[in-house]
Amino acid sequence: MSYTYKLFSAPPVLKRALQRAGWQPAPSPGICHLYWNKRRGRWPVVQENQESLLLKELTSKPEPSKLELPITYNRITGSARFTDKANLQENLKRMKNRYGDLYDFVPPGFIYSEHTQPIVERNLDTLNRSLWICKPSRNSCGRGIFLTNDLEILKNHHQLKNKLNTLEFSNEQSSDLSPQPIEPTNQRKTYIVQRYIDDPFLLSGYKFDLRIYVLVTSMLPLTAYVYQDGLVRFCTLPYLPYLTGNPTDIYRHLCNTSVQRSQYKKLMNGSDNQFANFMKELGCKGTHPKITLPNLFRNFDEIGVDKHAVWNDFKKVILKTLVTFSPLLPNSDPREFNLYGFDLLLDQKLKPWLIEVNLSPSMNVSSYEDVFVKEPLMDDLLKVLVATKLGEQNGVSPLRNIGNFELLSNFKELEGYSEFLSIFKTNNCVKDNVHE
């Protein structure tokens, strides 16, 4: 069967995957199998004559229409509310209060806003005994993040909010992780303040974090696939603990590629290329300081780290996080799917910590590692859509791995199955015993 698509602000990597799979652009006007739009709140609307589709700006999509042709969209309506850093923090805190240590993978923290400012003031003496990482709730790519052990800079939110809401750093000009006010561009009224994980697991003294891709094809019953490849992003300077090092050096503490790539290029072109040589030994072939997940696991084999246990722990964190989304979106459109980006960090005890969940992870291809991971990821994503939404199994997700996507919600295979089953049933994430 030949499938058709319409793309709006779609990444080139997806366009190439569609071409490889033999998909065809849909005629205009006309209906098609896949709508992909990076912009939020912009969806196709079926006309009354059921023959053509118009694109309109909407806050939500219409009810599913009775079309002969199965259609799927690349965004689960409402999920942006839960990937927002502030909402994610609150939802996971709620789950931790209910399930205790099962949800101990989120760094302790709080939401700072004008409403919580009095509480922060009353507890400054206690809070300032720790190092905190402060993140604007809706920024991305490391923009606006800073470290501090003096939360008094957030104290007077009314006077400082015009500055605090537009904190930025330039990775070309400064290595200071303290607040750097710039000219206001947009207003961000909420900060996520989390205790900084100051004992990260290091490779040859360098800090790293991981980007894991997760495809959700249904919220109820929860059906999710984790991609078995991903990106591992490194800091370009050796890590130094807060008490002995310089906490304002972004190149030791923030793993975001957008922060580190300029420094990496300087190191590659400089006389002291120790880090560049280290990255090559790990398998890095590109111009950005990152490697693929299989290369990381090969290194784990060499140093005696149980990669299977680490991967299993990653899956448990991801699944527990998705459980917080599912009951809040019980009426999600069955035509929808969403590809999320989970950012995780390992500490010295190999315990995974959830850093954040990205609603729309970047599919830009700017290095060899991007090509190696994202090109086949898009190929396999199309295979999942055909198997779960567009083919003979339309509307019923097959409980099996597809391509390099591993069925994540088959939680019987995870350690602690009874705990997962209890959480899933309590949060109404199973339906008609599909996953039991």
Disulfide bonds with the S-S distance in Angstrom:
none
